[in-house]
Amino acid sequence: MSATESVIVYADGGSRGNPGPAGYGSVVVAADGVTVLAERNGYLGRATNNVAEYSGLIAGLTAARDLGATEVAVRMDSKLVVEQLSGRWQVKHPDMKPLAATASALLAGFSSWSLTWIPRSQNSAADRLANEAMDSGLAGRDPIASGIDSGARAPAEITDPAAVLPGPLPTGATRVLIVRHGETTWGADGRFAGREDVPLTNRGRRQASSVADRIKGLRPSVVLTSPLQRCRLTAQAIGAAADAPVVVHDRLLDGLLGDWTGFRPAEIERRWPEQFAVWRSDTGAQPPGGESFDEIRDRVGPLIEEVGRLYRGHTVVLVTHAATTKMLLTSALGVASEAAYRLRVDTASLSGFTVDVDGGVVVWAVNETGHLTG
């Protein structure tokens, strides 16, 4: 068994005010109890202790999964989280239900797992990371955003949040908002980024704030985001404005562009004319060393059922990329992937659909950008 197959996850979270400025931390350690394999922390904005503790656990479990772990032993000083996820205490608070569902789904992905309560003195590493996240957030240095200012400010009130919606949600239906990240440095230069972790421009940060203000009044319960920083920063702006936790989800990653990464379309057309022409008309075609639209759809399509099941009756935000958004929309519409060539997805745009309790899906918005023109 490799060092990463069986791991220990220490997780913690805190809030200075409860609710107040909150952060989380988690450490993934090898089975020897000494070797540190991964550390995660993040600033949540205004949140409660319990939200922060769940966020720390989710971050730690996600890191363990990404390392390829099959067995995980969780150790936390939160009696509430341990007892709720062990099934001995009920999850009653509406803010906790989507977080508990996410954590439960992550745990179910391991072949074996355990949850153990430990005294705070034995959880010092995760506690330190949570406090560092709170310190950085209060100082305007969000550790998840890799030093990029989140652009936090007093959000504008949404006077008519129903303007973008088809009407009241049916009981038990799940409302899903899809947000493309703000403008990036490569995007402003006309270059394809793919999986390259490029930062937002100043305009992109302003766009993130604008879409966060737009969504705040819709009261999302959770924000799921691609791991890439352009999405994580956009997601954090939304989470801070809406007091909602941010959870990284790998299915929301951008398409893999392979050899075309960093090139402008005109440059690609000159260097790979035949392949580029096919790629623009055949969703099964791949960039050299990359991922086809059909493969992206296979990856992201199951998210519709997953989100509808895990977050039933809640509002969920998915922060992702243009190609991923197009494949989510074609899946939601139940149309061929080729319809993606007729869809436009602008930076910081808002699209959306609902998933009813029977699994039926209704798309109600595509590429809504009114919040960017005010």
C-alpha positions in Angstrom: 0.0 0.0 0.0 1.4 3.4 -1.0 1.7 6.3 1.5 -1.3 8.0 -0.1 -3.8 5.1 -0.1 -4.6 5.2 3.6 -4.6 8.7 5.2 -5.6 10.7 8.2 -7.5 13.9 7.8 -7.4 16.6 10.5 -9.9 19.3 10.0 -11.0 22.4 11.8 -12.8 25.7 11.4 -13.5 28.8 13.4 -15.5 32.0 13.4 -14.6 35.2 15.3 -18.1 36.3 16.3 -20.1 33.2 15.4 -21.2 34.3 12.9 -18.3 36.5 12.0 -15.1 36.4 10.0 -14.5 32.6 9.5 -11.9 30.3 8.1 -11.1 26.6 7.9 -8.0 24.4 7.8 -7.3 20.8 7.1 -4.2 18.6 7.0 -3.9 15.2 5.3 -1.3 13.0 6.9 0.0 9.6 5.9 -1.0 6.5 8.0 2.3 6.9 9.9 0.8 9.9 11.6 3.8 12.1 10.7 4.2 12.6 7.0 2.2 15.6 5.8 0.7 15.0 2.3 -1.4 18.1 1.9 -2.6 21.2 3.6 -5.7 23.3 2.8 -7.2 26.4 4.2 -9.5 29.2 3.2 -11.3 32.3 4.3 -15.1 32.1 4.2 -16.1 35.7 4.9 -18.9 35.9 7.5 -20.0 32.4 8.6 -20.6 30.3 11.7 -18.2 28.0 13.5 -20.2 25.0 12.3 -20.1 26.1 8.6 -16.3 26.6 9.0 -15.8 23.2 10.5 -17.8 21.5 7.8 -15.8 23.5 5.2 -12.6 22.3 6.7 -13.7 18.7 6.5 -14.9 19.0 2.9 -11.5 20.5 1.9 -9.6 17.8 3.7 -11.7 15.0 2.1 -11.3 16.5 -1.3 -7.6 16.7 -0.9 -7.5 13.1 0.2 -9.5 12.0 -2.7 -7.3 14.0 -5.1 -4.3 12.2 -3.7 -5.9 8.8 -4.6 -6.6 7.7 -1.0 -9.0 4.8 -0.6 -9.1 4.7 3.2 -9.5 7.8 5.3 -9.6 8.4 9.1 -11.1 11.7 10.0 -10.1 13.4 13.3 -11.9 16.6 14.4 -12.5 18.4 17.6 -16.1 19.3 16.5 -18.5 17.0 18.3 -21.4 18.2 16.2 -19.8 17.3 12.8 -18.6 13.9 14.0 -22.0 13.0 15.6 -24.0 14.3 12.6 -22.0 12.5 10.0 -22.0 9.3 12.1 -25.8 9.4 12.1 -26.2 9.8 15.8 -27.4 13.4 15.7 -29.8 14.8 13.2 -28.9 17.7 10.8 -31.6 20.2 11.5 -30.2 23.6 10.5 -30.9 24.4 6.8 -27.3 25.8 6.4 -25.8 22.5 7.6 -27.8 20.2 5.3 -26.0 20.9 2.0 -22.7 20.8 3.8 -23.5 17.5 5.5 -24.7 16.1 2.2 -21.4 17.1 0.5 -19.3 15.6 3.2 -21.3 12.4 3.3 -21.0 12.1 -0.5 -17.2 12.5 -0.3 -16.9 9.9 2.5 -19.0 7.5 0.5 -16.3 7.7 -2.2 -13.7 5.9 0.0 -13.6 2.2 0.4 -13.5 2.6 4.2 -13.7 5.6 6.5 -14.0 6.5 10.1 -14.8 9.7 12.2 -13.2 10.3 15.5 -13.6 13.2 18.0 -10.3 14.4 19.4 -9.5 17.1 22.0 -8.6 20.5 20.5 -5.0 20.1 21.7 -4.6 17.2 19.2 -5.9 19.2 16.3 -3.4 22.1 16.5 -2.2 21.9 12.9 -5.7 22.3 11.4 -6.5 25.0 13.9 -3.4 26.9 13.0 -4.3 26.8 9.3 -7.9 28.0 10.1 -6.6 30.9 12.1 -4.1 31.8 9.3 -7.0 31.9 6.9 -9.0 34.2 9.1 -6.0 36.5 9.6 -5.3 36.6 5.9 -8.9 37.2 5.0 -9.2 40.1 7.5 -6.0 41.6 6.2 -7.3 41.4 2.6 -5.1 38.4 1.6 -7.3 35.5 0.8 -5.0 32.3 0.8 -7.2 30.4 -1.7 -7.1 33.3 -4.1 -3.3 33.2 -4.2 -2.9 36.8 -3.2 -5.5 38.2 -5.6 -7.7 40.7 -3.9 -11.3 39.4 -3.8 -12.6 42.8 -4.4 -14.9 42.6 -1.4 -17.1 45.5 -0.8 -20.6 46.3 0.4 -22.8 44.4 -2.1 -25.6 46.1 -3.9 -29.1 44.9 -2.9 -30.9 42.9 -5.5 -34.3 44.7 -5.7 -35.9 42.1 -8.0 -34.2 38.7 -7.8 -37.2 37.1 -9.5 -36.5 39.0 -12.7 -34.1 36.3 -13.9 -36.3 33.4 -12.7 -39.4 31.7 -14.2 -41.4 32.1 -10.9 -41.6 30.5 -7.5 -39.8 27.2 -7.2 -41.9 24.0 -6.8 -41.5 22.5 -3.4 -38.4 20.3 -3.3 -37.0 21.5 -6.6 -33.3 22.5 -6.8 -32.4 25.8 -8.4 -29.0 25.7 -10.1 -27.1 28.8 -11.2 -24.2 28.5 -13.6 -21.6 31.3 -13.5 -18.7 31.6 -15.8 -15.6 33.1 -14.1 -14.6 36.7 -14.6 -12.2 38.0 -17.3 -8.7 36.6 -17.2 -5.3 38.0 -18.4 -5.2 35.4 -21.2 -8.8 35.9 -22.1 -8.3 39.7 -22.4 -5.5 38.9 -24.8 -7.6 36.5 -26.9 -5.8 33.4 -25.8 -7.2 29.9 -24.9 -6.4 29.0 -21.2 -7.8 25.5 -20.8 -6.4 24.1 -17.6 -3.7 26.8 -17.3 -4.2 28.5 -13.9 -4.3 32.1 -15.2 -5.4 35.0 -12.9 -8.3 37.4 -13.2 -7.8 40.9 -14.6 -9.0 44.0 -12.6 -12.0 44.0 -14.9 -12.5 40.3 -14.1 -12.5 41.0 -10.3 -15.1 43.7 -10.8 -17.2 41.3 -12.9 -16.9 38.8 -10.0 -18.2 41.4 -7.6 -21.1 42.3 -9.9 -22.3 38.7 -10.4 -22.0 38.2 -6.7 -24.2 41.1 -6.0 -26.7 39.7 -8.6 -26.8 36.3 -6.9 -26.8 37.4 -3.3 -30.6 37.9 -3.1 -31.2 34.4 -4.5 -29.8 33.0 -1.2 -27.6 30.1 -2.4 -26.9 27.4 0.1 -23.6 26.4 -1.4 -21.2 27.5 -4.2 -19.4 24.7 -6.1 -16.4 25.8 -8.1 -13.7 24.6 -10.5 -10.3 24.2 -8.8 -8.7 26.9 -11.0 -8.1 30.2 -9.4 -10.1 32.3 -11.9 -13.2 30.3 -10.8 -12.2 30.1 -7.1 -11.9 33.8 -6.8 -15.2 34.4 -8.6 -16.8 31.8 -6.3 -15.4 33.4 -3.2 -16.9 36.7 -4.1 -20.3 35.0 -4.5 -19.9 33.0 -1.3 -18.9 36.1 0.7 -21.8 38.2 -0.6 -24.3 35.4 0.0 -22.8 34.0 3.3 -22.6 30.6 1.5 -19.7 28.1 1.8 -17.5 27.5 -1.3 -16.7 23.9 -2.2 -14.2 22.8 -4.9 -15.5 20.2 -7.4 -13.2 18.7 -10.0 -15.9 18.0 -12.5 -16.2 21.7 -13.1 -12.7 22.0 -14.5 -12.2 23.5 -17.9 -11.6 21.3 -21.0 -8.1 20.2 -21.6 -6.8 22.0 -24.7 -3.4 20.2 -24.9 -1.1 21.8 -27.5 -3.5 24.6 -28.1 -3.1 26.0 -24.6 -2.0 29.7 -24.7 -2.6 30.2 -28.4 -5.1 32.6 -30.0 -7.7 31.0 -32.4 -6.1 32.6 -35.5 -2.7 31.2 -34.4 -4.2 27.7 -34.0 -5.9 28.0 -37.4 -2.5 28.7 -39.0 -0.6 25.9 -37.3 -3.3 23.2 -37.2 -5.8 24.2 -39.9 -7.4 20.9 -40.5 -7.7 19.8 -36.9 -9.0 23.2 -35.9 -11.7 23.1 -38.6 -12.9 19.7 -37.5 -12.9 20.7 -33.8 -15.2 23.6 -34.6 -17.8 21.3 -36.2 -17.4 17.9 -34.6 -17.9 17.6 -30.8 -16.0 14.3 -30.8 -12.8 15.9 -32.1 -10.0 16.5 -29.7 -7.2 19.2 -29.7 -3.8 17.5 -29.9 -3.4 16.1 -26.4 -6.7 17.6 -25.3 -10.3 16.8 -24.5 -13.3 16.8 -26.9 -16.6 18.5 -26.1 -18.2 15.0 -25.9 -15.7 14.1 -23.2 -16.4 17.3 -21.3 -20.1 16.5 -21.4 -19.5 13.0 -20.1 -17.6 14.5 -17.2 -20.0 17.3 -16.3 -23.4 15.9 -17.3 -23.7 13.7 -14.2 -23.5 16.8 -12.1 -27.1 17.6 -12.9 -28.4 14.5 -11.2 -25.8 14.8 -8.4 -26.7 18.4 -7.5 -30.4 17.7 -7.7 -30.0 14.7 -5.3 -27.6 16.2 -2.8 -29.0 19.7 -2.6 -32.7 19.0 -3.1 -34.8 22.1 -2.4 -31.8 24.4 -2.2 -30.2 27.0 -4.5 -26.8 25.9 -5.8 -24.2 28.0 -7.7 -21.7 26.3 -10.1 -18.7 28.5 -11.0 -17.0 27.1 -14.0 -15.8 27.7 -17.6 -17.3 28.4 -21.0 -17.0 24.9 -22.5 -18.1 23.3 -19.2 -21.1 25.7 -19.1 -22.1 24.8 -22.7 -22.0 21.1 -22.0 -24.0 21.5 -18.8 -26.6 23.4 -20.8 -26.8 20.9 -23.6 -27.2 18.1 -21.1 -29.9 20.1 -19.2 -31.7 20.8 -22.4 -31.4 17.2 -23.6 -30.1 18.2 -27.0 -27.1 17.1 -29.0 -23.7 18.4 -28.0 -23.5 20.2 -31.4 -25.9 22.8 -30.0 -22.9 24.1 -28.0 -21.7 25.8 -31.2 -24.8 27.9 -31.2 -24.3 29.0 -27.5 -22.5 32.1 -26.3 -21.1 32.1 -22.7 -19.6 35.5 -21.7 -17.4 36.0 -18.7 -19.3 36.4 -15.4 -22.5 35.5 -17.2 -25.4 33.7 -15.4 -27.3 30.7 -16.8 -29.7 28.5 -14.8 -32.0 25.6 -14.6 -34.2 23.8 -12.1 -34.2 20.1 -11.2 -37.6 18.9 -9.9 -38.0 16.1 -7.4 -38.6 13.6 -10.3 -35.4 14.6 -12.0 -37.1 16.7 -14.7 -34.9 19.7 -15.8 -36.1 23.1 -17.0 -33.6 25.6 -18.3 -34.7 29.2 -17.6 -31.6 31.4 -18.4 -28.7 31.3 -20.8 -25.8 33.9 -20.7 -27.7 36.5 -18.7 -25.4 39.5 -18.3 -27.6 42.4 -17.2 -25.7 42.7 -14.0 -22.6 43.7 -16.0 -24.1 46.7 -17.8 -25.3 48.8 -14.9 
